[in-house]
């Protein structure tokens, strides 16, 4: 709802609607449209933000997928050469795979999943340092481990030596998607189909794209760190307050800073030029003239290459901040 009201069209229409239900119905009947311009200082690369007028619970339906296809057509008509998928537009289209037959020659699609996976890994390493004990003694729960970002994050964290609790829609789904990772170290990696299994973890990473799968205070152990990388955000304000009473620290993950970045649309992110890793991946593709599509589940090789490209272009990862604005680690 907040996203709809931040758009000029939505804010205007709200004045002429008698109820919230009427407002949502009318706004969601609109076609995709450009709602913001993105610039990167004096770089020749620039972009626009195209909105799919659809509520989160509808995005992963046929209507949501059709909306993304239509939005891609708008982007192409407006001259886009690299199209990035953000928030639920990637899972709505099977990680962009359902868009490929609609893509004209000379246009590249990227999901943003690979660089997001690299950034989330760095977020976990920062949280691990904040906890102050050996990495191999820490337990990390990955909620949404079978998703397009979750698989790569799991593989990267397994390489780093963390003990993992992999939580998906079901234990069977986790075994199917990540069987090779699980079998590589059955003593240190366990699977579950219930978010309550996260109660055994020191660090909980939220990557699920299911807008109804919300982490609750009862799912987390006292003094744990929760890294919310989901879009829309997974942890509600009420649960943040409840977790605070257990000395649980909730932080936003998956955010970066791009040199010279400005956007005329307000994402509701902290001030200081911070934006989403998926948007930064689109920038890196355009800046480096990458012409190969990056769709489907993220590959760890692609994640590592984009992390190196980001370092060359000065793209920095935002330090983890708790909901009260404090850094987990001192900024050097």
N, C-alpha and C positions, 0 to 999 in steps of 0.2 A: 504493500500500500504506500509506504514512504517513497518508493522509487517512482510510482505513478504520479505522486504529488510534486516530486522534484522536477518533473517535465513541465515545460510551459503549457503544453496542450492540456495535460492533466490538471494542473492548477487552475487553468481557465475554466475547464468543464465542471470542476467540482463546485464552482459558484452557482451553477445552474442545475444542480441535481439535488433532489429532495432527500436522498438517503445515500448511505455508503454503497448499498447493493446496486442502486440505479447508476451511481458513478462508475463502479467496476464494470457493470454490463456495457455501458456506453463506451468507456475507454478501450475495453478489450475488443470492441467491434471495429476499431480503427485499424488501418493497414500499417505495416512497419514504416517507420519514418526516422530521419536523421534528427537526433536530439542534442548533439554536442559536437564540437570541433576539438581535435587533439593536435597540439603542436609540440615540437621538441627543440626549442630554442631556434638557432639559425640552421638547423639540419634541413635538408631538402625533403626529408620524410615527414609527412603529416597524415592525419586521418580524420575520420568521422565516426561517431557512435550511432549505430542503427538500433532502434528499440523494437523488440518483438512484443506486441501488445497482448500479453498472455500472463495469467497468474501462475505462480510456481507449481501448484498442484496439477495444472493443465499442460505444463511444458513437455512432460514425457509421454504425451498422448499423440495421436495422429494429428490433432489440431496444432499442437505445439511444433511438431516436425514441419508441417506445412507452412507455419508462420516463419520458421527459420529459413526454409527454401525461398519464400517470398522476400524475406529481408536480404538474403544473399543477392537476389535479383536487383533489389534497390541499390545495394552497394556496388554491383557491377555497372549499373546504369550511371552511377555517380563517379565512375572512373577508378574504383578500387582495383589494385593489382595483387594485394595480399589481404585476405579476409581472415580475421581471427574470431574464434568462437569463445564466448565468455559465459560465466555462470552456468545455467542449465541448458544452454544451446548445444553444448557438446554431447551430454548424455541424451538429449532429445533426438539427436541425429546419429546415434550409434557411434559417437566419437568422430563425427564428420563423415563417416563412410557412406551414409545415405545421401550425401550432398554431391558426391563425385560425379554422378551422371548429369548433374545440372551445371557443372562448372565449365565455363567457356575456356578455350585455349588462352594462355597467357595470364591466367588468374591462379593464384596459389592459396590453398586453405591450410590453416594451422589451428589446432585445438587449444594450444597453450598448455597442454597437459605435461609435456616433457620438462619445460623450464619450471613449471609449478612444482613438479616432483623434486627437482634439484633444490629449489628454495625451501620446500618443506623439510627436506633432509637437513639443510643448514639450520632451520628453526629447531629441529630436534636436538642437534648437536649443541646449540646454544642453551637449550633447556637442560640438557644433560650436564653441562658445565655449571649451570646455576645450582643444580642439586648437590654438586660437590663430591660425588664418589665415582668409582671406576665404572666406565661405560658397560663393561660386561656384567656388572652386578645390577644394572638397571633394567627394568621391564617397561617396554613401550607397547601400548595397545594401539593398533591401527584400525579405526572404525571406518568401514568403507574400503577395506583392503582389496576387494575384487573389482573396483571401479577403474576407470581409464587413467586416473592419477594414482590410485591406491596400489596397483600392482607394481608400478615402478618405485614408489616410495618404499614398499615392503622389501623389494629386492635390494635397494640401496642401503636400507637400515640393517638388513641381514648381513650385507658385506661389511658393515661397520661393527658387527659383533654384538649388537643388542639382543637381549632376550625379548621375544616378540609374542604378543597375543593378537592373533589375526581375527578380526570380527567382521563377518559379512552377513548377508541375508540368512544364510544357513551354513552350518559347518561343512555340509557336503559341497556347497558352492565354493567355499574357500579351498577345500581339498582339490576341487576340479581345476580352479584357476591358478592356484599357487602350490600345487602338489610337489613340484621340483624344489621349491624353497623349503617347504615343510619337511620333506624327506631328507634334505641335506643336513638337518640338525634337529632331530626329533626331541632332543633333550632341552633345547633352548627355544623352540618354536611350537606354540600350541594354537589351536583353532577354536572358534566359537561362533554361534549364530545369534548370540544375545548380548546386547550392549552392557548388561550387568557384569559380564566377564572383565570389563575394564577396571573393576574394583581392585584387581590384583596388580595394577600397573602404577608405576611412578610417573609416567608421561602418557597422556592420552592424545592421540592425533585424530581429529575429526575431518573425514574426507567424503562422507556420504552425501550423495546428491538427492536423497529422499527427504523432501521437506517435512515429512511427518516423523522422521526418525530423530527424536530429540534426546540428547544426553541429559540425564537428571542427576541431581546431587547424590542420590542413593547409589549411582553407578560408579562413583569415584571415591578413592580412599583419601583420608585426610592428608593435607600437605602435598598432594599431587599437583602436577602442572598440566592443564588442558590447553592444547593448541587448536583453536577453531579455524580451520581452513575452508570450511564449507561456504557455499554461496547458494541460497541465502544462509546467513549465520545459523549454526545448529543450536547453540546454547541461548535460551531466552534470558531476558533480564531477570525474571523471577528466579531462574535456576542459577544465574551468576550470583545473586544475593545469597541464595541458600548454600552455594559452594563456598562463598567467602566465610561463612560461619564455621566451615570445616577447615579453614586455612588453605583451601584449594585456590590456586592462581589460574585464572582464565585469561588467555592472551589470543590476539588475532595473528594468524600466520599467513604465509603466502603473499606478503606485501613487499614491494621493492620501490626504489627511487631511480628514475631515469633522468639523465642530465637535461635540463631545460624543459621538462615535461609540464604542460598546462592542459587543462581540459575545461571547456565551458559548461559541462554538466557536472553537477555535484553528486559524487558517489556516496557521500556521507562518510568518507574516510578521514583519518587524522590530517591536520594541516601539515604542509611541508613538502608537497609534491609527491606524496606516496601514491602508489597505484597497485593494481593486481599483477601478479607474475604472468598471468595469461595474456594481458595486454602488452607486457614487456616482451613476451615471445613474438608477438605480431610485429612489434617494433624491430626486434633483432632480425626477423626474416626479411623485412623491407630494407633495413639498413645494410644487411649483408648480401642482398640480392639472392636469397634462397628461393629456388623455383620448384623444389620437390615438395609435394604435399606432406604434411605431418598429421596424419589422422589415425583413428583407432587408439589402442592403448599405447601409452608412452613407452618408449624403449629407453633403457638406462644409458645406452651409448649416446642417444640423441640428447638426453638430459645433461650428460657430462659435457658434450660439445657446446650446448647452449650456455652452460654455466661459464665455460671458458670464453665464449663470445661476449657474454655479459660483462665479464671482467675487463675485456679489451675495450668495450664501449662505455665503461664507467657506470654500469648499472649496479647499484648497491642494494643489498638486502636489508630491510628495515629491522632494527633490533626489536626483540619481543617486548611489548609493553603490556602490563596487566591492565585490567579495566579501570584501575584508579590512576593510570598514567605513569606508573613507575617502571623503569627498565629492570629486567631480570639481572642483567650484568651491567657494570659501569661502561659507559661509552668511552672508548679510548680515543 
